[in-house]
Structure formats: structure tokens, C-alpha cells
């Protein structure tokens, strides 16, 4: 059987004709809380999805740890790789040589980072193989048609250069050769043997891959690797593994884990998520003021009922419970509706944004601005619980003053003129 305080609170929610205004305010209180909870769940899901997507993209294009050496690169990189792979927590390691160059194609010129890799080892440390949409990673290990070495470039970079698979591009290094007439840029032609798409505009528009021997020859660095990229078993223990690698390799070497390299980016994402949570919680706060207004009006309207209940022996705590229950129910209904709507939108955000993009003719997530080209969504159950808890907490806090006001009524004063 329901406690009489809850029963009376439910009755007070059903407005009579002369109390239509109170009913309207109650309705808007529920709508306000619903919108606030819905917005919080959707925005937090987008922020979580964005952070997760960025992390996956970064770890797909970058190693978990990059080992380098002070000076002019790693000469004995084969031996270094064997040592590194013996460190607990390390899965695989691969050498690379990189430099900034200019690429020239039939349709334009663009700056790029060219990276020389060992395809069999690269498969173990990055998602390049999975990201190639045309061609193959093994094409780097052989001459294209016995004449030109192969190069794999990003999809956006290919567009900028106006080239396609099997086209020829020219790689120009600013570190040229000294000639009798001065410094001449180093130039070499390559054949496009692959096109990749990581899904991150910055990488798809600026990265190119050639074979490690080809890069060493073109850059005139000899049998040297610029750095060694390393993957680990647990990405969240990469910093500890990096420390172990530095200890094993000794002075002269330094290792940077992905959390250190992208610390500012992920810190900014966390801060943005927190600020969005605080700002959107204000919507729930505004709705809570409507609950206060509604309950105060109900208290003023029901002062005779309160006086009768007190004269019948109802305690102050029971009077308070009536209005606490009434405000709690308003918050509960609004939170429930907001949670349902928010979860439905969050789980179907991709389809919803796709439909809006087609109808309105705009791109919600331009790849050249946000690194990724679609609006991500990832619902964290902990975030949902926190949102529900905050909404219900604010709703309960909003009932305290009206409930105290009702419990403070003097029954003799209230009934004097009745």
C-alpha cells in the first residue's frame, strides 16, 4: 500500500480546472528536465565517441611508442629491435626513416612527410595494410615495372596532386646536393602503387610511404633508421613500457609513448567534456526553478489541506514528504523521458546526422577541421548514471524550500478565516 504522503503528492499533480496554470508549469518543468538530460546524454556520448575515435585513429597511424637516439639516427637498428622486442610488454617493433619533402604530380604540388618502412614489420605496428584502398603494401618492396620504385600516398594527397594508381609523381627533397652552381634539390620519380585512407584528414593529405632502403638511398643517410616504432600489449601501460625500454637501451636513447605525444590533445578533450557537462547541467537547473515555482504555488493553493492534515496529527516531516514526493515525481518523469530519448538519439546519431546532411546539404564533421569525417557516438554507462544522478539530485534539492515552507504553516492561522 502506498504511503499516504505519496498518495497525496500524486493527487496534487492532477490539477483541477482552476489550477490549469500550475499544471502548465509542471508540464514545462518535466520538459525542461527531459531536454537537459537528453542533451547531456547525447553530448557526452559524442564527446566520448570523438575521444575514442581520435584515439583509435592515432593508434592506427602511429606506434604506441617511438624510440629515437640523440644524434643522427639509429645505425644498428636491427640489433636494437631485437633488444626492444625482449622487453616485457612489447609486441613488435619496426624501423623507419622519415623526412619532409615536396611531391609533384600532374595536377599540383604539395608538401608531405615521406616515411621509409619495412612492409613485413610495418604490418605488426600500424594499420597501414588495412587502410590501403588501392594497391598493396608489398608493392614497396619491388620496382614498379622494373623501372620506378613504388610509393603509397594518402587519398586526399592523391586528390591534391591529381594522380591515380600507377601514375608517376616526383619527390623533391630540400636537402639537396652541392653542385658547382650551388645547392640543387634532390629529385626522384616514383610510381603510385597504393592509396590509403586512415580516415584522418591530416594524415590522408600529408603522408606518403616508400621502402626503407629507398628512403635511405634518397635521403643519403646510409643504413640508418630515423626511429623505431613499437606496439605494446596494453596501450594504457605504454608509459611504463617506455621507461623499461629506456632503461634497457641505456644513455643516448629516449622513448616517447602515445599518451605523452598527444597529452595536450586528450587533456583538451577531457576539459571540453567537463565544461559541456557543467553548461548543459544548467538546463536541468533552470527546470528545477520551475519545480520550485510549481511547488510554492501548490503550497499556497493547498494551505487549507495542509492545515487540516496538521490538525489531524500529521507531523512536519509528513507534510514535507508530500511535496518532496511531488517534486521527485516531476524530476523522475523528466529524467526517465530524457534518458530514453537521449539513448535513442545517441545510438542512432550516425543515421540521424546522415539524413540531416542529405536534407540540408551540409557536412556535420568536415575532415579538414575535425580530423574525422563523421559524427561519432559512444555511450558510456557511467556517464548515463552520473547524468541521471545529477538530474534527480537537482530535482530533490528544488523541493526542499517549498516542502519546508509547507511544513511551517500554522494550522490555526490557515483555518481562522475558513
C-alpha positions in Angstrom: 0.0 0.0 0.0 1.3 3.5 -0.9 2.3 5.8 1.9 -0.4 8.5 2.3 2.2 11.2 1.7 3.0 9.7 -1.8 -0.7 9.3 -2.5 -1.5 12.9 -1.7 1.6 14.1 -3.7 0.3 12.2 -6.7 -3.2 13.7 -6.3 -1.7 17.2 -6.2 -0.1 16.6 -9.6 -3.6 16.2 -11.1 -4.6 19.8 -11.5 -8.2 20.9 -11.3 -9.7 23.4 -13.8 -8.8 26.4 -11.7 -5.3 25.1 -11.3 -4.5 24.8 -15.0 -1.7 27.3 -14.8 0.1 25.1 -12.2 -0.4 22.1 -14.5 1.2 24.0 -17.4 4.3 25.0 -15.2 4.6 21.3 -14.1 4.5 20.2 -17.7 7.3 22.7 -18.7 9.3 21.5 -15.6 9.1 17.9 -16.9 10.0 19.1 -20.5 12.9 21.2 -19.2 14.4 18.3 -17.2 13.8 15.9 -20.2 15.6 18.2 -22.6 18.5 18.8 -20.2 19.0 15.1 -19.5 18.7 14.3 -23.2 21.2 16.9 -24.2 23.6 15.8 -21.6 23.5 12.1 -22.7 23.8 13.0 -26.4 26.6 15.5 -25.9 28.6 13.3 -23.6 28.2 10.3 -26.0 29.5 12.5 -28.8 32.5 13.7 -26.7 33.2 10.1 -25.7 32.9 8.9 -29.2 35.1 11.7 -30.5 37.8 10.9 -28.0 37.6 7.2 -28.7 37.6 7.7 -32.5 40.6 10.1 -32.3 42.5 7.6 -30.1 41.8 4.7 -32.4 42.8 6.8 -35.5 46.0 8.0 -33.8 47.0 4.5 -32.6 46.2 3.1 -36.1 48.6 5.6 -37.7 51.2 6.0 -35.0 53.0 3.5 -32.9 52.3 3.2 -29.2 56.0 4.1 -28.5 58.6 5.7 -30.7 62.3 5.0 -29.8 64.9 7.5 -31.0 68.5 8.3 -30.5 70.2 11.6 -29.8 72.3 12.5 -32.9 71.9 11.2 -36.4 69.6 8.2 -36.2 70.0 4.6 -35.2 72.7 2.7 -37.1 72.4 -0.7 -35.5 68.6 -0.7 -35.7 68.3 -4.5 -36.3 70.1 -5.2 -33.1 68.1 -2.5 -31.3 64.8 -4.1 -32.5 65.8 -7.5 -31.1 66.6 -5.9 -27.7 63.3 -3.9 -27.7 61.2 -7.0 -28.5 62.7 -8.7 -25.5 61.3 -6.0 -23.1 58.2 -7.2 -21.2 55.0 -5.8 -22.6 56.3 -5.2 -26.1 54.5 -6.9 -29.0 56.5 -5.8 -32.1 58.9 -3.2 -33.4 59.7 -1.8 -36.8 62.3 0.8 -38.2 61.5 3.8 -40.3 63.3 6.7 -41.9 61.3 9.9 -42.5 61.7 13.4 -43.9 59.7 16.4 -45.1 59.6 16.6 -48.9 57.7 18.2 -51.8 55.6 16.0 -54.1 54.8 17.0 -57.6 52.0 15.4 -59.7 50.2 16.0 -62.9 47.6 18.2 -61.1 49.6 20.1 -58.5 52.3 20.3 -55.9 52.0 19.5 -52.1 54.2 19.3 -49.1 54.3 15.9 -47.4 56.0 13.6 -44.9 57.6 10.7 -46.6 58.3 7.6 -44.5 60.5 4.7 -45.5 59.2 1.4 -44.0 59.8 -2.3 -43.9 56.4 -3.7 -45.1 56.6 -7.1 -43.3 57.5 -5.4 -40.0 55.1 -2.4 -40.6 52.1 -4.7 -40.6 52.8 -5.5 -37.0 52.9 -2.0 -35.7 50.3 0.0 -37.7 47.1 -0.2 -39.6 48.6 0.8 -43.0 47.9 -2.6 -44.6 44.2 -2.4 -43.5 43.9 1.2 -44.6 45.1 0.7 -48.2 42.1 1.1 -50.5 44.0 0.6 -53.8 47.2 -1.4 -54.4 49.2 -3.3 -51.7 51.8 -2.6 -49.1 54.1 -5.3 -50.6 54.4 -3.1 -53.8 57.1 -1.1 -51.9 59.5 -4.0 -51.9 59.7 -4.2 -55.7 60.3 -1.9 -58.6 57.1 -0.9 -60.4 57.5 -2.5 -63.8 61.3 -2.8 -63.2 61.8 1.0 -63.6 60.5 3.2 -60.9 60.2 2.5 -57.1 56.8 2.4 -55.6 55.1 4.9 -53.3 51.9 4.7 -51.3 50.1 8.0 -50.7 47.0 9.2 -48.9 43.7 9.6 -50.6 43.5 13.3 -50.0 47.1 13.8 -51.1 46.3 11.9 -54.3 43.4 14.3 -55.0 45.7 17.3 -54.3 48.3 16.0 -56.7 45.7 14.9 -59.3 47.2 11.4 -59.5 45.8 7.9 -59.5 47.1 4.4 -59.1 50.0 3.7 -61.5 50.6 7.4 -62.1 54.1 8.9 -61.7 55.0 11.6 -59.1 58.2 13.4 -58.4 59.6 13.6 -54.9 61.8 16.6 -54.1 63.9 16.9 -51.0 65.0 20.3 -49.8 68.2 18.7 -48.6 69.9 18.7 -52.0 73.3 18.1 -53.4 76.1 20.7 -53.7 76.9 21.5 -57.3 79.3 23.9 -59.0 76.4 26.4 -59.3 75.2 25.9 -55.7 72.7 23.7 -53.8 70.5 21.7 -56.1 67.4 19.9 -54.7 67.4 16.1 -54.7 64.7 14.8 -57.1 63.5 11.3 -57.8 60.5 9.9 -59.6 58.2 7.2 -58.0 55.2 5.2 -59.3 52.0 5.3 -57.2 51.5 1.7 -56.3 49.0 2.2 -53.5 46.5 4.7 -52.0 45.5 4.6 -48.3 42.7 6.2 -46.3 43.2 6.3 -42.5 40.1 8.5 -42.1 42.0 11.4 -40.6 42.4 14.3 -43.0 45.8 15.4 -41.6 47.3 12.0 -42.3 45.5 11.3 -45.6 46.6 14.6 -47.0 50.2 14.8 -45.9 51.7 11.2 -45.6 53.5 9.0 -48.1 55.3 5.7 -47.7 58.2 4.2 -49.6 60.5 1.3 -48.9 63.1 1.8 -46.1 66.1 1.1 -48.5 64.5 3.5 -51.0 64.3 6.2 -48.3 67.8 5.6 -47.1 69.1 5.9 -50.6 67.1 9.0 -51.5 67.9 10.8 -48.2 71.6 9.8 -48.4 71.7 8.5 -44.8 73.1 5.1 -45.4 71.9 2.0 -43.5 70.3 4.1 -40.7 66.8 4.3 -39.2 65.4 7.7 -38.0 63.5 6.0 -35.2 61.8 2.7 -34.2 58.1 2.4 -33.7 56.8 -0.1 -31.1 53.5 -1.6 -30.2 52.7 -2.9 -26.7 50.2 -5.3 -25.3 48.4 -2.8 -23.1 48.1 0.7 -24.6 47.4 2.2 -21.1 50.8 0.8 -19.8 52.7 2.3 -22.7 54.4 4.9 -20.4 55.7 2.1 -18.1 56.9 0.1 -21.1 58.7 3.2 -22.5 60.6 3.6 -19.2 61.7 -0.1 -19.3 62.9 0.3 -22.9 64.9 3.4 -22.0 66.5 1.5 -19.0 67.4 -1.4 -21.2 68.8 0.7 -24.1 70.9 2.9 -21.8 72.0 6.6 -22.3 71.6 8.1 -25.7 68.2 6.7 -26.4 64.8 8.1 -25.5 61.3 6.7 -25.9 58.0 8.6 -26.2 54.7 6.9 -25.6 51.5 7.9 -27.4 50.0 9.4 -24.2 52.9 11.8 -23.9 53.0 12.7 -27.6 49.3 13.5 -27.6 48.8 14.6 -24.0 47.6 18.1 -24.8 45.0 16.8 -27.2 43.4 14.3 -24.8 43.6 16.8 -21.9 41.7 19.3 -24.1 39.1 16.7 -24.9 38.6 15.9 -21.2 38.3 19.5 -20.3 35.8 20.1 -23.1 33.7 17.2 -21.9 33.7 18.6 -18.3 32.7 22.1 -19.5 29.9 20.8 -21.7 28.6 18.7 -18.7 28.6 21.8 -16.5 27.0 24.1 -19.1 24.3 21.6 -20.1 23.5 20.9 -16.4 22.3 24.5 -16.3 19.3 23.4 -18.4 18.3 21.0 -15.6 19.0 23.7 -13.1 16.6 26.1 -14.9 13.9 23.3 -15.0 14.5 22.9 -11.2 13.4 26.5 -10.7 10.2 25.6 -12.4 9.7 22.8 -9.9 10.3 25.3 -7.1 7.7 27.7 -8.6 5.2 24.9 -9.1 5.5 23.6 -5.6 5.3 27.0 -4.0 2.1 27.7 -5.9 0.7 24.3 -4.9 1.6 25.1 -1.3 -0.2 28.4 -1.5 -3.2 26.7 -3.1 -3.3 23.8 -0.7 -2.8 25.7 2.6 -6.2 24.7 3.8 -5.5 21.0 3.1 -2.1 21.3 4.9 -3.9 22.9 7.9 -6.4 20.1 8.0 -3.7 17.4 7.8 -1.8 19.1 10.7 -4.9 19.4 12.8 -5.4 15.7 12.3 -2.0 14.9 13.7 0.2 14.9 10.6 3.8 15.6 11.5 6.0 18.3 9.9 8.1 15.5 8.3 5.0 14.0 6.7 3.9 17.4 5.2 7.4 17.8 3.8 7.3 14.3 2.3 4.1 15.2 0.4 5.8 18.0 -1.6 9.2 16.2 -1.8 7.4 13.3 -3.4 5.6 15.6 -5.8 8.8 17.3 -6.9 10.6 13.9 -7.0 7.9 12.5 -9.4 8.3 15.5 -11.7 12.1 15.0 -11.8 11.7 11.2 -12.2 9.4 11.5 -15.2 11.5 14.2 -16.8 14.7 12.2 -16.2 13.2 9.0 -17.5 11.9 10.6 -20.7 15.2 12.4 -21.2 17.2 9.2 -20.7 15.1 7.3 -23.2 15.2 10.0 -25.8 18.9 10.7 -25.2 19.9 7.0 -25.6 17.8 6.6 -28.7 19.4 9.6 -30.3 22.9 8.7 -29.2 22.6 5.1 -30.6 21.2 6.3 -33.9 23.2 9.5 -34.2 25.0 8.4 -37.4 21.8 7.7 -39.2 20.2 11.0 -38.0 23.2 13.2 -39.0 23.4 11.4 -42.3 19.7 12.1 -43.0 20.1 15.8 -42.0 23.2 16.1 -44.2 21.3 14.9 -47.2 18.3 17.0 -46.5 20.1 20.3 -45.7 23.1 19.8 -47.9 25.9 20.3 -45.4 28.7 18.3 -43.8 28.5 18.0 -40.0 32.1 16.9 -39.5 34.4 18.3 -42.2 37.5 16.1 -42.2 39.9 19.0 -42.7 38.6 20.6 -39.5 37.9 17.8 -37.0 40.4 15.1 -38.1 37.5 12.7 -38.6 34.7 12.9 -41.2 31.6 11.6 -39.4 29.9 12.4 -36.1 30.9 9.7 -33.6 28.8 8.5 -30.7 29.8 6.2 -27.8 27.5 5.8 -24.8 29.4 5.3 -21.5 27.1 3.7 -18.9 28.9 5.6 -16.1 28.1 8.9 -17.8 24.5 7.9 -18.1 24.3 7.0 -14.4 26.0 10.3 -13.4 23.6 12.3 -15.6 20.6 10.6 -14.0 22.0 11.1 -10.5 22.7 14.8 -11.1 19.2 15.4 -12.6 17.5 13.6 -9.7 19.7 15.3 -7.2 18.9 18.8 -8.6 15.2 17.9 -8.6 15.3 16.8 -5.0 17.1 19.9 -3.9 14.4 22.0 -5.7 11.8 20.5 -3.3 13.5 21.4 -0.1 12.4 25.0 0.3 8.7 24.6 -0.8 8.4 21.5 1.4 9.9 23.4 4.4 7.5 26.3 3.7 4.5 23.9 3.7 5.6 22.2 6.9 6.0 25.6 8.6 2.3 26.6 8.0 0.4 27.4 11.3 -2.9 25.4 11.0 -4.7 27.8 13.3 -3.8 30.8 11.1 -4.7 28.9 7.9 -8.2 27.8 9.3 -9.1 31.1 11.0 -11.0 32.6 8.0 -12.3 29.3 6.7 
